[in-house]
Amino acid sequence: MTGERRPLLAFGSPTVVDRPTQTPRDMPRLSKPNAGRQGERLTPQFGELSAAFDAERARLSADTPDEVDPALVVVFDLAGSIKDFRNAVDQIDGLEFLSELIGDRSDPDDDFHMTESESGRTDKPVQHSLYLMMSNAKAIDELLRLFNAWQADPSASFAYGLGKFKTAFQQLTAIRRWGPEDRIRETGLRDQWQENLDVVGQSVSTVMVEVELWYRRDASQRATAQAHVEQVISGSGGRVLDRSRIGDISYHALLAELPIQQVHSLLADGAESIRLLTTDEVMFVNPFTPMSVAPPTTEPVSEVRLPPGERTDGLPRVALLDGLPFPNHDALAGRLVVDDPDRLGENYPLAARHHGTAMASLIIHGDLSTDGEPLDRPLYVRSIMRPHEFMAGHEQILPDRLLTDLLHRAVKRIVEGEAGRGPVAPSVRIINLSIGAQARALVRRMSPVGRLLDWLAHSYNLLFIVSAGNHLGPLTIPADATSTADSARSAALRSVYDAALLRGILPPGDALNALTIGATHSDGLGDIDVPDTAWDITHQNGPAHYGATGPGVDRSVKPDLHHIGGRALYARPVTPPAGQETVAVELAPTATTGPGLQVAAPGRAGATNNTVFTIGTSNATALVAREASRLYDILEAGAGDPEDAPLPDPQYHPLLVRALLADASSWGEWEARLRRELGLTNQQARRHLTALLGYGRLDTDRLGTAATNRAVLVSGRLIARDQRHTYELPLPPSLRARAEWYRFTITLAYMVPTVGQLNRYRGAKVYFATPDMQLAGGERIDAEHNSVRRGSLQHEIVQGTRTMVFGDDGTFPIHVECMDDAQRLRAGKTVRYALVVSVETAEQTSTTIHDEVRARLRQQVRDRARGRVQS
């Protein structure tokens, strides 16, 4: 039970000190071979590299009159990693650092294995890092010279800036050329092409790919590389459809169409048979399948009666980048600012405008089944979709544009303008992306579109709210689980859990600075009669089976939270024949009768009040964007009483909204149920559940307000490297010496600066230190404590029932700290963060928690004011 609502409170200024140094933990150490053994292992590999340069030089010389020194991409495969190794690479003439990637783990062997101080050699796998560099033959000769010098005398001094190479030679497991298989190993290209061939056979003549080039620092080298790759593409009978260079995220890519013969060649003869995959300027080749959305139904089934809406004349705060909506629908008329610079509306029939209409409806009104109050600001809409060329009623992201470039231009148009014109919607602070890439991104590196969102959020101080993605295919369950809905429900949950790797977050939901939304199996339609032909096999209010699961890159928490996505029914399968072990359970059509979220839909014969029912993480994302706008209203209204400290400056509002949304989220009953049904009893259970649940389900009743039995405090600040900001949460006297239930919730969001070429990716890390568990007298619940620090949104809950002992002026300290991560945060540079802290107890225990904390905070304000006057 939650008591009467109360306003948010603001922390006073924190105490700022140096971040305390920490005693290094006794971590397992990498055992490495000696210099002689490394010589035995690596000298032949250096020889192979030299031979590769000679062969490439001979090939190029046959086509050019002058001798050409080829440039090849060389991979240093290191056991572990080396901090700042990229700086040493750039010290050698002819070497250019390109990227660092996470390599495969390897089983320990006599050369490389992990040791612990007490137990000695362990069986733990050895993590690898791949350092990729562009090189010429002269550079390889210099590397070999350094390697030989190190072998002769491992203690010899290297020239200034080259010392890291001594460490690299110790940890070098292999040195080789970046090859064709590297360019497709994790992109899914081979599987995607095989699937295309199986499904469409010879009915298509071309396939589309996104070709990522190595981002060269020199503009002329970038131009030369692009020209060469375009020549390779055209020489194979393909053509280039789009080009993009975004230096801020080191992105250089081409969208290309290749003849179907390339598919046959790859599948029959391997990656080496395709010239594009042997081209050194190419980093990765990804299958390109623009997201396509099917219409919920071609027959809108119900009408909605909305009171006549007054035209909203304010400035838009939320932007929707999606399909083009039906602007004259009763739910949307006078409430949209439609921006169509690509003139897509000229060939976008009303009958095809499903997705954008639905998302706009949800942002403005919420679920139409619940009669929510509409937003009082117009919604900015920019279409990045168009009707599908071949499938009637379907929509797809522009199929001839790179998604990363499309979003980059769309956002810059909003906040900066384009073609010499000013910004079209500079008031926008929230951008809703209920779209994503169709194919699974690389699992061990941030997707290009994810990198873009991280940079845009950081550069323009925007809040991106992004859908985690949907996996709408059938669930495979054991045939013997189809006897009852209960047994099918447990089997469906197990199916989703077992297939988690195949049901991962879709880009750009992997972005660290974005809020990624999953869906719950809930909506506002109420009780319904489920027909005999359908099953409701998802737990009410539980995670929807169709939603993508985490974790994010580097095991960060993704999705961040879950919200209402619509209940999905599944078609009840026929009784399987004897001997059949599994059954595929398909989604049942519910658009005409529900369940699901009721949304505006284009009608037939000019109808302007038709609706349908839909499901998806897209829906949940739109509803969270709606809640985010309402949080902005609260923050912009400021503190309601002049005796209270003012709420943080607007520059912190995007982060505060993000933190407040997470602060109102928790696992609730999910943990106990999933532990039981999935049989998770080991120590890794919480980490597995974090990947499925993120920070839990959003409770809008707790959003943006406190209560008589709950105080919520907020702050926003800038923090520099190696600083500690300490906040003192006043402890309510009514909690003292009482063995009653209580909870502390601490949420921190920050705008992480990113480094696109490194696998650690985050330029700096901001976090709050471990809460004072002895004072709290409770225990952590929900998300696993290691995972919560891997992104840029940290949310921890401590609850207990043991007696808390503290004095009259007792406080609960929260320490926010900043440290370097991927690189050194330069002097004078700071990181923006927002902090939300709440303390609560049951209403029957105390209805004065908020008042007690507020009184202490007001006294702090008076004390500070008195101190300023005296000084």
HULIN-V70707 format. One record per residue. N is the residue number from 1. RES is the residue in one letter. D_LAST is the distance of its C-alpha to the last C-alpha in whole Angstrom. Layout:
{{N:RES:D_LAST} {N:RES:D_LAST}}
This chain:
{{1:M:47} {2:T:43} {3:G:42} {4:E:41} {5:R:38} {6:R:35} {7:P:32} {8:L:30} {9:L:27} {10:A:24} {11:F:22} {12:G:19} {13:S:17} {14:P:19} {15:T:18} {16:V:20} {17:V:22} {18:D:25} {19:R:28} {20:P:30} {21:T:33} {22:Q:36} {23:T:39} {24:P:42} {25:R:44} {26:D:48} {27:M:49} {28:P:53} {29:R:54} {30:L:56} {31:S:59} {32:K:61} {33:P:64} {34:N:65} {35:A:65} {36:G:69} {37:R:69} {38:Q:67} {39:G:69} {40:E:72} {41:R:70} {42:L:69} {43:T:71} {44:P:74} {45:Q:71} {46:F:70} {47:G:73} {48:E:74} {49:L:71} {50:S:72} {51:A:76} {52:A:74} {53:F:72} {54:D:76} {55:A:77} {56:E:75} {57:R:76} {58:A:79} {59:R:79} {60:L:77} {61:S:79} {62:A:82} {63:D:80} {64:T:79} {65:P:81} {66:D:78} {67:E:77} {68:V:73} {69:D:71} {70:P:70} {71:A:66} {72:L:66} {73:V:63} {74:V:63} {75:V:62} {76:F:60} {77:D:61} {78:L:58} {79:A:58} {80:G:54} {81:S:52} {82:I:50} {83:K:47} {84:D:47} {85:F:50} {86:R:50} {87:N:49} {88:A:52} {89:V:54} {90:D:53} {91:Q:54} {92:I:57} {93:D:59} {94:G:61} {95:L:59} {96:E:56} {97:F:54} {98:L:55} {99:S:54} {100:E:53} {101:L:55} {102:I:55} {103:G:59} {104:D:61} {105:R:60} {106:S:63} {107:D:65} {108:P:64} {109:D:67} {110:D:68} {111:D:66} {112:F:63} {113:H:62} {114:M:58} {115:T:58} {116:E:56} {117:S:55} {118:E:57} {119:S:60} {120:G:61} {121:R:62} {122:T:61} {123:D:63} {124:K:60} {125:P:61} {126:V:59} {127:Q:57} {128:H:57} {129:S:56} {130:L:57} {131:Y:56} {132:L:58} {133:M:58} {134:M:61} {135:S:63} {136:N:66} {137:A:69} {138:K:67} {139:A:64} {140:I:66} {141:D:68} {142:E:64} {143:L:63} {144:L:66} {145:R:66} {146:L:63} {147:F:64} {148:N:67} {149:A:65} {150:W:63} {151:Q:66} {152:A:67} {153:D:64} {154:P:61} {155:S:59} {156:A:60} {157:S:57} {158:F:57} {159:A:55} {160:Y:52} {161:G:50} {162:L:54} {163:G:53} {164:K:52} {165:F:56} {166:K:57} {167:T:55} {168:A:57} {169:F:60} {170:Q:60} {171:Q:59} {172:L:61} {173:T:64} {174:A:65} {175:I:65} {176:R:67} {177:R:67} {178:W:65} {179:G:68} {180:P:70} {181:E:69} {182:D:66} {183:R:65} {184:I:66} {185:R:66} {186:E:63} {187:T:63} {188:G:66} {189:L:68} {190:R:72} {191:D:71} {192:Q:70} {193:W:73} {194:Q:76} {195:E:75} {196:N:75} {197:L:79} {198:D:80} {199:V:78} {200:V:80} {201:G:82} {202:Q:84} {203:S:82} {204:V:80} {205:S:80} {206:T:76} {207:V:73} {208:M:70} {209:V:67} {210:E:63} {211:V:64} {212:E:60} {213:L:60} {214:W:58} {215:Y:55} {216:R:56} {217:R:53} {218:D:56} {219:A:56} {220:S:60} {221:Q:61} {222:R:59} {223:A:62} {224:T:65} {225:A:64} {226:Q:64} {227:A:67} {228:H:69} {229:V:68} {230:E:69} {231:Q:72} {232:V:73} {233:I:72} {234:S:75} {235:G:77} {236:S:78} {237:G:78} {238:G:75} {239:R:72} {240:V:69} {241:L:67} {242:D:64} {243:R:61} {244:S:58} {245:R:55} {246:I:51} {247:G:50} {248:D:46} {249:I:48} {250:S:51} {251:Y:53} {252:H:57} {253:A:60} {254:L:63} {255:L:65} {256:A:68} {257:E:71} {258:L:74} {259:P:78} {260:I:79} {261:Q:81} {262:Q:77} {263:V:77} {264:H:81} {265:S:80} {266:L:77} {267:L:78} {268:A:82} {269:D:81} {270:G:77} {271:A:74} {272:E:76} {273:S:78} {274:I:76} {275:R:75} {276:L:71} {277:L:70} {278:T:71} {279:T:69} {280:D:67} {281:E:64} {282:V:64} {283:M:61} {284:F:62} {285:V:65} {286:N:64} {287:P:66} {288:F:65} {289:T:66} {290:P:64} {291:M:63} {292:S:65} {293:V:65} {294:A:68} {295:P:68} {296:P:68} {297:T:71} {298:T:73} {299:E:73} {300:P:70} {301:V:71} {302:S:69} {303:E:68} {304:V:64} {305:R:64} {306:L:60} {307:P:59} {308:P:59} {309:G:56} {310:E:54} {311:R:53} {312:T:50} {313:D:48} {314:G:45} {315:L:44} {316:P:45} {317:R:42} {318:V:45} {319:A:47} {320:L:51} {321:L:53} {322:D:56} {323:G:59} {324:L:60} {325:P:60} {326:F:62} {327:P:60} {328:N:62} {329:H:62} {330:D:61} {331:A:58} {332:L:57} {333:A:58} {334:G:56} {335:R:53} {336:L:53} {337:V:52} {338:V:55} {339:D:55} {340:D:58} {341:P:58} {342:D:61} {343:R:63} {344:L:64} {345:G:64} {346:E:68} {347:N:69} {348:Y:67} {349:P:70} {350:L:68} {351:A:70} {352:A:68} {353:R:65} {354:H:64} {355:H:61} {356:G:59} {357:T:60} {358:A:59} {359:M:55} {360:A:54} {361:S:56} {362:L:54} {363:I:50} {364:I:51} {365:H:53} {366:G:53} {367:D:56} {368:L:58} {369:S:60} {370:T:56} {371:D:56} {372:G:52} {373:E:50} {374:P:50} {375:L:47} {376:D:46} {377:R:46} {378:P:49} {379:L:49} {380:Y:50} {381:V:53} {382:R:54} {383:S:57} {384:I:58} {385:M:61} {386:R:65} {387:P:68} {388:H:70} {389:E:73} {390:F:75} {391:M:74} {392:A:74} {393:G:71} {394:H:69} {395:E:66} {396:Q:64} {397:I:62} {398:L:63} {399:P:65} {400:D:65} {401:R:62} {402:L:60} {403:L:57} {404:T:54} {405:D:55} {406:L:55} {407:L:52} {408:H:50} {409:R:52} {410:A:51} {411:V:47} {412:K:47} {413:R:49} {414:I:46} {415:V:43} {416:E:44} {417:G:48} {418:E:51} {419:A:54} {420:G:51} {421:R:50} {422:G:47} {423:P:46} {424:V:48} {425:A:45} {426:P:42} {427:S:40} {428:V:42} {429:R:40} {430:I:42} {431:I:46} {432:N:48} {433:L:51} {434:S:54} {435:I:56} {436:G:56} {437:A:59} {438:Q:62} {439:A:63} {440:R:61} {441:A:58} {442:L:58} {443:V:57} {444:R:55} {445:R:53} {446:M:51} {447:S:53} {448:P:53} {449:V:52} {450:G:49} {451:R:48} {452:L:48} {453:L:46} {454:D:43} {455:W:43} {456:L:43} {457:A:40} {458:H:38} {459:S:38} {460:Y:38} {461:N:36} {462:L:39} {463:L:40} {464:F:44} {465:I:46} {466:V:49} {467:S:52} {468:A:53} {469:G:57} {470:N:60} {471:H:63} {472:L:66} {473:G:69} {474:P:71} {475:L:70} {476:T:72} {477:I:73} {478:P:76} {479:A:79} {480:D:79} {481:A:75} {482:T:77} {483:S:79} {484:T:76} {485:A:73} {486:D:71} {487:S:72} {488:A:72} {489:R:68} {490:S:67} {491:A:69} {492:A:67} {493:L:64} {494:R:66} {495:S:67} {496:V:63} {497:Y:62} {498:D:65} {499:A:65} {500:A:61} {501:L:61} {502:L:63} {503:R:61} {504:G:58} {505:I:55} {506:L:56} {507:P:54} {508:P:52} {509:G:51} {510:D:50} {511:A:47} {512:L:44} {513:N:41} {514:A:44} {515:L:44} {516:T:48} {517:I:49} {518:G:52} {519:A:54} {520:T:55} {521:H:59} {522:S:58} {523:D:58} {524:G:58} {525:L:62} {526:G:62} {527:D:65} {528:I:68} {529:D:72} {530:V:72} {531:P:76} {532:D:78} {533:T:78} {534:A:74} {535:W:72} {536:D:68} {537:I:67} {538:T:64} {539:H:61} {540:Q:60} {541:N:56} {542:G:57} {543:P:56} {544:A:59} {545:H:62} {546:Y:62} {547:G:58} {548:A:57} {549:T:56} {550:G:53} {551:P:52} {552:G:50} {553:V:50} {554:D:49} {555:R:50} {556:S:47} {557:V:47} {558:K:49} {559:P:49} {560:D:46} {561:L:47} {562:H:50} {563:H:50} {564:I:53} {565:G:56} {566:G:59} {567:R:62} {568:A:65} {569:L:68} {570:Y:71} {571:A:74} {572:R:76} {573:P:79} {574:V:82} {575:T:84} {576:P:84} {577:P:87} {578:A:88} {579:G:87} {580:Q:84} {581:E:81} {582:T:78} {583:V:77} {584:A:75} {585:V:73} {586:E:72} {587:L:70} {588:A:72} {589:P:71} {590:T:69} {591:A:68} {592:T:71} {593:T:70} {594:G:67} {595:P:65} {596:G:62} {597:L:60} {598:Q:61} {599:V:60} {600:A:61} {601:A:64} {602:P:67} {603:G:70} {604:R:73} {605:A:75} {606:G:72} {607:A:70} {608:T:66} {609:N:66} {610:N:67} {611:T:65} {612:V:66} {613:F:64} {614:T:63} {615:I:61} {616:G:59} {617:T:55} {618:S:55} {619:N:55} {620:A:52} {621:T:50} {622:A:51} {623:L:50} {624:V:47} {625:A:46} {626:R:46} {627:E:44} {628:A:41} {629:S:41} {630:R:41} {631:L:38} {632:Y:36} {633:D:37} {634:I:35} {635:L:32} {636:E:32} {637:A:32} {638:G:28} {639:A:27} {640:G:29} {641:D:26} {642:P:23} {643:E:21} {644:D:22} {645:A:20} {646:P:22} {647:L:25} {648:P:25} {649:D:26} {650:P:29} {651:Q:30} {652:Y:30} {653:H:32} {654:P:35} {655:L:34} {656:L:33} {657:V:36} {658:R:38} {659:A:36} {660:L:36} {661:L:40} {662:A:40} {663:D:38} {664:A:41} {665:S:44} {666:S:45} {667:W:49} {668:G:50} {669:E:53} {670:W:54} {671:E:54} {672:A:56} {673:R:59} {674:L:59} {675:R:59} {676:R:62} {677:E:63} {678:L:63} {679:G:63} {680:L:60} {681:T:60} {682:N:59} {683:Q:55} {684:Q:55} {685:A:55} {686:R:52} {687:R:52} {688:H:55} {689:L:53} {690:T:50} {691:A:52} {692:L:54} {693:L:51} {694:G:48} {695:Y:45} {696:G:48} {697:R:49} {698:L:46} {699:D:46} {700:T:45} {701:D:44} {702:R:41} {703:L:40} {704:G:37} {705:T:36} {706:A:35} {707:A:37} {708:T:37} {709:N:38} {710:R:36} {711:A:32} {712:V:31} {713:L:28} {714:V:28} {715:S:25} {716:G:26} {717:R:24} {718:L:25} {719:I:26} {720:A:27} {721:R:30} {722:D:29} {723:Q:26} {724:R:25} {725:H:23} {726:T:23} {727:Y:23} {728:E:23} {729:L:26} {730:P:26} {731:L:29} {732:P:31} {733:P:32} {734:S:35} {735:L:36} {736:R:35} {737:A:39} {738:R:41} {739:A:44} {740:E:44} {741:W:43} {742:Y:40} {743:R:39} {744:F:36} {745:T:36} {746:I:34} {747:T:35} {748:L:33} {749:A:35} {750:Y:34} {751:M:35} {752:V:37} {753:P:38} {754:T:42} {755:V:44} {756:G:48} {757:Q:50} {758:L:49} {759:N:50} {760:R:46} {761:Y:45} {762:R:41} {763:G:39} {764:A:36} {765:K:36} {766:V:33} {767:Y:34} {768:F:32} {769:A:33} {770:T:35} {771:P:34} {772:D:34} {773:M:37} {774:Q:37} {775:L:35} {776:A:36} {777:G:40} {778:G:41} {779:E:43} {780:R:43} {781:I:45} {782:D:46} {783:A:46} {784:E:47} {785:H:43} {786:N:45} {787:S:45} {788:V:42} {789:R:40} {790:R:43} {791:G:42} {792:S:39} {793:L:39} {794:Q:38} {795:H:39} {796:E:39} {797:I:40} {798:V:40} {799:Q:41} {800:G:43} {801:T:44} {802:R:43} {803:T:41} {804:M:37} {805:V:35} {806:F:32} {807:G:29} {808:D:28} {809:D:24} {810:G:27} {811:T:26} {812:F:28} {813:P:27} {814:I:28} {815:H:28} {816:V:28} {817:E:29} {818:C:31} {819:M:33} {820:D:36} {821:D:40} {822:A:42} {823:Q:40} {824:R:37} {825:L:34} {826:R:33} {827:A:30} {828:G:28} {829:K:30} {830:T:29} {831:V:30} {832:R:30} {833:Y:30} {834:A:30} {835:L:30} {836:V:31} {837:V:31} {838:S:33} {839:V:34} {840:E:37} {841:T:40} {842:A:43} {843:E:43} {844:Q:45} {845:T:42} {846:S:39} {847:T:39} {848:T:35} {849:I:33} {850:H:32} {851:D:30} {852:E:29} {853:V:27} {854:R:26} {855:A:24} {856:R:23} {857:L:21} {858:R:20} {859:Q:18} {860:Q:17} {861:V:16} {862:R:14} {863:D:12} {864:R:11} {865:A:10} {866:R:9} {867:G:6} {868:R:5} {869:V:5} {870:Q:4} {871:S:0}}
